[in-house]
Amino acid sequence: MTNFSFAVLISGNGSNLQAMMDAIEGNQISGKICCVLSNKEDAYGLQRAQEVKIPTEVVSNKDFETREDFDAEMVRVLSIYNPDLVVLAGFMRILSPVFINAFTGKILNIHPSLLPKYPGLNTHERVLESSDNIHGITVHFVDESLDGGPICAQSSLEITTRSVAQLEQQIHKLEHELYPKVVSWFGEGLLRLTEGKVYFEDRELKIGDINDK
């Protein structure tokens, strides 16, 4: 799409945000980040954005009595920037239908497991406690389920360590490679969500059709 722009939502360090910024700088994403929004004013990712003059916004969930009111305020703020896509990059809040319905088919998330295995938190610990020898990441469109939205892409690695910290570092490397690529696909019009189904170049995708490995 022409003049593709996307918003990035963060809660912390913003390493995937940095990967997006690097991909834009390296012409791997043809577009721009129109806004970085965080629910935490001390999130380091805000500083990353400010250093390169990307607009930043803070909407604290602590200022709202309900999740719906919080989400409505985020929708209001983001509507000022009119993003083509909303990218969740370590945004540690579960979105309500208020937000999801405002950006239907335009919200991506990255999850540190090969969904549908290990939704939720502590995925690295859980996979190491299992008998699995493969771990990975999933990029998916967001719906009202927890980490259950339609899958766009996955990338995997063989587990060669019993250290959670080392495994997390390896997984982060996969994230920083795959996530900008999927955002680029969306911006180029190659990837879309229609009636709950993911299409790549007008072909409906099934799990595993696009695997970066």
Contacts in CASP RR format, 6 or more apart in sequence:
PFRMAT RR
TARGET T0000
AUTHOR 0000-0000-0000
METHOD contacts of the structure
MODEL  1
MTNFSFAVLISGNGSNLQAMMDAIEGNQISGKICCVLSNKEDAYGLQRAQ
EVKIPTEVVSNKDFETREDFDAEMVRVLSIYNPDLVVLAGFMRILSPVFI
NAFTGKILNIHPSLLPKYPGLNTHERVLESSDNIHGITVHFVDESLDGGP
ICAQSSLEITTRSVAQLEQQIHKLEHELYPKVVSWFGEGLLRLTEGKVYF
EDRELKIGDINDK
1 84 0 8 1.000
1 187 0 8 1.000
1 188 0 8 1.000
1 189 0 8 1.000
3 31 0 8 1.000
4 29 0 8 1.000
4 30 0 8 1.000
4 31 0 8 1.000
4 32 0 8 1.000
4 84 0 8 1.000
4 85 0 8 1.000
4 187 0 8 1.000
4 188 0 8 1.000
5 31 0 8 1.000
5 32 0 8 1.000
5 33 0 8 1.000
5 34 0 8 1.000
5 81 0 8 1.000
5 82 0 8 1.000
5 83 0 8 1.000
5 84 0 8 1.000
6 31 0 8 1.000
6 32 0 8 1.000
6 33 0 8 1.000
6 34 0 8 1.000
6 83 0 8 1.000
6 84 0 8 1.000
6 85 0 8 1.000
6 86 0 8 1.000
6 87 0 8 1.000
6 183 0 8 1.000
6 187 0 8 1.000
7 33 0 8 1.000
7 34 0 8 1.000
7 35 0 8 1.000
7 36 0 8 1.000
7 37 0 8 1.000
7 78 0 8 1.000
7 81 0 8 1.000
7 83 0 8 1.000
7 85 0 8 1.000
7 86 0 8 1.000
7 87 0 8 1.000
8 17 0 8 1.000
8 20 0 8 1.000
8 33 0 8 1.000
8 35 0 8 1.000
8 36 0 8 1.000
8 37 0 8 1.000
8 49 0 8 1.000
8 87 0 8 1.000
8 89 0 8 1.000
9 36 0 8 1.000
9 37 0 8 1.000
9 38 0 8 1.000
9 74 0 8 1.000
9 86 0 8 1.000
9 87 0 8 1.000
9 88 0 8 1.000
9 89 0 8 1.000
9 90 0 8 1.000
9 91 0 8 1.000
10 17 0 8 1.000
10 36 0 8 1.000
10 37 0 8 1.000
10 38 0 8 1.000
10 43 0 8 1.000
10 45 0 8 1.000
10 46 0 8 1.000
10 89 0 8 1.000
10 90 0 8 1.000
10 91 0 8 1.000
11 38 0 8 1.000
11 39 0 8 1.000
11 40 0 8 1.000
11 43 0 8 1.000
11 90 0 8 1.000
11 91 0 8 1.000
11 92 0 8 1.000
11 93 0 8 1.000
12 38 0 8 1.000
12 40 0 8 1.000
12 43 0 8 1.000
12 44 0 8 1.000
12 45 0 8 1.000
12 90 0 8 1.000
12 92 0 8 1.000
13 43 0 8 1.000
13 44 0 8 1.000
13 45 0 8 1.000
14 43 0 8 1.000
14 44 0 8 1.000
14 45 0 8 1.000
14 48 0 8 1.000
14 89 0 8 1.000
14 90 0 8 1.000
15 172 0 8 1.000
15 175 0 8 1.000
15 176 0 8 1.000
16 89 0 8 1.000
16 90 0 8 1.000
16 110 0 8 1.000
16 175 0 8 1.000
16 176 0 8 1.000
16 179 0 8 1.000
17 33 0 8 1.000
17 36 0 8 1.000
17 45 0 8 1.000
17 48 0 8 1.000
17 49 0 8 1.000
17 89 0 8 1.000
18 45 0 8 1.000
18 48 0 8 1.000
18 176 0 8 1.000
19 175 0 8 1.000
19 176 0 8 1.000
19 177 0 8 1.000
19 179 0 8 1.000
19 180 0 8 1.000
20 29 0 8 1.000
20 33 0 8 1.000
20 87 0 8 1.000
20 89 0 8 1.000
20 179 0 8 1.000
20 180 0 8 1.000
20 183 0 8 1.000
21 33 0 8 1.000
21 48 0 8 1.000
21 49 0 8 1.000
21 52 0 8 1.000
21 54 0 8 1.000
22 180 0 8 1.000
23 29 0 8 1.000
23 180 0 8 1.000
23 181 0 8 1.000
23 183 0 8 1.000
23 184 0 8 1.000
24 31 0 8 1.000
24 32 0 8 1.000
24 33 0 8 1.000
28 180 0 8 1.000
28 181 0 8 1.000
28 184 0 8 1.000
29 180 0 8 1.000
29 183 0 8 1.000
29 184 0 8 1.000
29 187 0 8 1.000
30 184 0 8 1.000
30 187 0 8 1.000
30 188 0 8 1.000
31 187 0 8 1.000
33 49 0 8 1.000
33 54 0 8 1.000
34 55 0 8 1.000
34 81 0 8 1.000
34 82 0 8 1.000
34 83 0 8 1.000
35 54 0 8 1.000
35 55 0 8 1.000
35 56 0 8 1.000
35 57 0 8 1.000
35 77 0 8 1.000
35 78 0 8 1.000
35 80 0 8 1.000
35 81 0 8 1.000
35 83 0 8 1.000
36 45 0 8 1.000
36 46 0 8 1.000
36 48 0 8 1.000
36 49 0 8 1.000
36 54 0 8 1.000
36 55 0 8 1.000
36 56 0 8 1.000
36 57 0 8 1.000
37 56 0 8 1.000
37 57 0 8 1.000
37 58 0 8 1.000
37 59 0 8 1.000
37 74 0 8 1.000
37 77 0 8 1.000
37 78 0 8 1.000
38 45 0 8 1.000
38 46 0 8 1.000
38 56 0 8 1.000
38 57 0 8 1.000
38 58 0 8 1.000
38 59 0 8 1.000
38 91 0 8 1.000
39 58 0 8 1.000
39 59 0 8 1.000
39 60 0 8 1.000
39 61 0 8 1.000
39 70 0 8 1.000
39 91 0 8 1.000
39 92 0 8 1.000
39 93 0 8 1.000
40 58 0 8 1.000
40 60 0 8 1.000
41 58 0 8 1.000
41 60 0 8 1.000
46 56 0 8 1.000
46 58 0 8 1.000
49 55 0 8 1.000
49 56 0 8 1.000
50 56 0 8 1.000
55 81 0 8 1.000
57 77 0 8 1.000
59 70 0 8 1.000
59 73 0 8 1.000
59 74 0 8 1.000
59 77 0 8 1.000
61 67 0 8 1.000
61 70 0 8 1.000
61 93 0 8 1.000
63 70 0 8 1.000
64 70 0 8 1.000
64 73 0 8 1.000
67 93 0 8 1.000
67 94 0 8 1.000
67 96 0 8 1.000
68 96 0 8 1.000
68 98 0 8 1.000
70 93 0 8 1.000
71 95 0 8 1.000
71 96 0 8 1.000
71 98 0 8 1.000
71 99 0 8 1.000
72 98 0 8 1.000
72 99 0 8 1.000
74 99 0 8 1.000
75 98 0 8 1.000
75 99 0 8 1.000
75 102 0 8 1.000
75 103 0 8 1.000
78 86 0 8 1.000
78 103 0 8 1.000
79 102 0 8 1.000
83 103 0 8 1.000
83 106 0 8 1.000
84 106 0 8 1.000
84 186 0 8 1.000
84 187 0 8 1.000
85 106 0 8 1.000
85 107 0 8 1.000
85 108 0 8 1.000
85 183 0 8 1.000
85 186 0 8 1.000
85 187 0 8 1.000
86 103 0 8 1.000
86 106 0 8 1.000
86 107 0 8 1.000
86 108 0 8 1.000
87 107 0 8 1.000
87 108 0 8 1.000
87 179 0 8 1.000
87 183 0 8 1.000
88 107 0 8 1.000
88 108 0 8 1.000
88 109 0 8 1.000
88 110 0 8 1.000
88 142 0 8 1.000
89 110 0 8 1.000
89 179 0 8 1.000
90 110 0 8 1.000
94 146 0 8 1.000
95 107 0 8 1.000
95 142 0 8 1.000
97 144 0 8 1.000
99 107 0 8 1.000
100 107 0 8 1.000
100 142 0 8 1.000
100 143 0 8 1.000
100 144 0 8 1.000
105 141 0 8 1.000
105 192 0 8 1.000
105 193 0 8 1.000
107 141 0 8 1.000
107 142 0 8 1.000
108 139 0 8 1.000
108 140 0 8 1.000
108 141 0 8 1.000
108 142 0 8 1.000
108 152 0 8 1.000
108 179 0 8 1.000
108 182 0 8 1.000
108 183 0 8 1.000
108 186 0 8 1.000
109 139 0 8 1.000
109 140 0 8 1.000
109 141 0 8 1.000
109 142 0 8 1.000
109 147 0 8 1.000
110 137 0 8 1.000
110 138 0 8 1.000
110 139 0 8 1.000
110 175 0 8 1.000
110 178 0 8 1.000
110 179 0 8 1.000
111 119 0 8 1.000
111 120 0 8 1.000
111 123 0 8 1.000
111 137 0 8 1.000
111 138 0 8 1.000
111 139 0 8 1.000
111 140 0 8 1.000
111 147 0 8 1.000
112 123 0 8 1.000
112 124 0 8 1.000
112 136 0 8 1.000
112 137 0 8 1.000
112 168 0 8 1.000
112 171 0 8 1.000
112 175 0 8 1.000
113 119 0 8 1.000
113 123 0 8 1.000
113 127 0 8 1.000
113 135 0 8 1.000
113 136 0 8 1.000
113 137 0 8 1.000
113 138 0 8 1.000
114 134 0 8 1.000
114 135 0 8 1.000
114 136 0 8 1.000
114 137 0 8 1.000
114 138 0 8 1.000
114 154 0 8 1.000
114 156 0 8 1.000
115 138 0 8 1.000
115 140 0 8 1.000
115 147 0 8 1.000
115 148 0 8 1.000
115 151 0 8 1.000
115 154 0 8 1.000
116 148 0 8 1.000
117 127 0 8 1.000
117 132 0 8 1.000
118 126 0 8 1.000
118 127 0 8 1.000
119 146 0 8 1.000
119 147 0 8 1.000
119 148 0 8 1.000
120 146 0 8 1.000
120 147 0 8 1.000
124 135 0 8 1.000
124 164 0 8 1.000
124 167 0 8 1.000
124 168 0 8 1.000
124 171 0 8 1.000
125 164 0 8 1.000
127 135 0 8 1.000
127 159 0 8 1.000
127 167 0 8 1.000
128 159 0 8 1.000
128 162 0 8 1.000
128 164 0 8 1.000
128 167 0 8 1.000
132 159 0 8 1.000
133 158 0 8 1.000
133 159 0 8 1.000
134 156 0 8 1.000
134 157 0 8 1.000
134 158 0 8 1.000
134 159 0 8 1.000
135 156 0 8 1.000
135 157 0 8 1.000
135 159 0 8 1.000
135 167 0 8 1.000
135 171 0 8 1.000
136 154 0 8 1.000
136 155 0 8 1.000
136 156 0 8 1.000
136 157 0 8 1.000
136 171 0 8 1.000
136 174 0 8 1.000
137 154 0 8 1.000
137 155 0 8 1.000
137 156 0 8 1.000
137 171 0 8 1.000
137 174 0 8 1.000
137 175 0 8 1.000
137 178 0 8 1.000
138 147 0 8 1.000
138 151 0 8 1.000
138 153 0 8 1.000
138 154 0 8 1.000
139 151 0 8 1.000
139 152 0 8 1.000
139 153 0 8 1.000
139 154 0 8 1.000
139 178 0 8 1.000
139 179 0 8 1.000
139 182 0 8 1.000
140 147 0 8 1.000
140 148 0 8 1.000
140 149 0 8 1.000
140 150 0 8 1.000
140 151 0 8 1.000
140 152 0 8 1.000
141 149 0 8 1.000
141 150 0 8 1.000
141 152 0 8 1.000
141 193 0 8 1.000
141 196 0 8 1.000
141 198 0 8 1.000
142 149 0 8 1.000
143 149 0 8 1.000
143 150 0 8 1.000
143 196 0 8 1.000
150 193 0 8 1.000
150 196 0 8 1.000
150 197 0 8 1.000
150 198 0 8 1.000
151 198 0 8 1.000
151 205 0 8 1.000
151 207 0 8 1.000
151 208 0 8 1.000
152 182 0 8 1.000
152 185 0 8 1.000
152 191 0 8 1.000
152 198 0 8 1.000
152 200 0 8 1.000
152 205 0 8 1.000
152 210 0 8 1.000
153 178 0 8 1.000
153 181 0 8 1.000
153 182 0 8 1.000
153 210 0 8 1.000
153 211 0 8 1.000
153 212 0 8 1.000
154 207 0 8 1.000
154 208 0 8 1.000
154 210 0 8 1.000
154 211 0 8 1.000
154 212 0 8 1.000
155 174 0 8 1.000
155 177 0 8 1.000
155 178 0 8 1.000
155 211 0 8 1.000
155 212 0 8 1.000
155 213 0 8 1.000
156 174 0 8 1.000
156 211 0 8 1.000
156 213 0 8 1.000
157 170 0 8 1.000
157 171 0 8 1.000
157 174 0 8 1.000
157 213 0 8 1.000
159 167 0 8 1.000
161 167 0 8 1.000
161 170 0 8 1.000
174 212 0 8 1.000
177 212 0 8 1.000
178 212 0 8 1.000
181 212 0 8 1.000
182 191 0 8 1.000
185 191 0 8 1.000
185 200 0 8 1.000
186 192 0 8 1.000
190 200 0 8 1.000
190 201 0 8 1.000
191 198 0 8 1.000
191 199 0 8 1.000
191 200 0 8 1.000
192 198 0 8 1.000
192 199 0 8 1.000
193 199 0 8 1.000
197 204 0 8 1.000
197 205 0 8 1.000
198 204 0 8 1.000
198 205 0 8 1.000
199 205 0 8 1.000
200 209 0 8 1.000
200 210 0 8 1.000
END
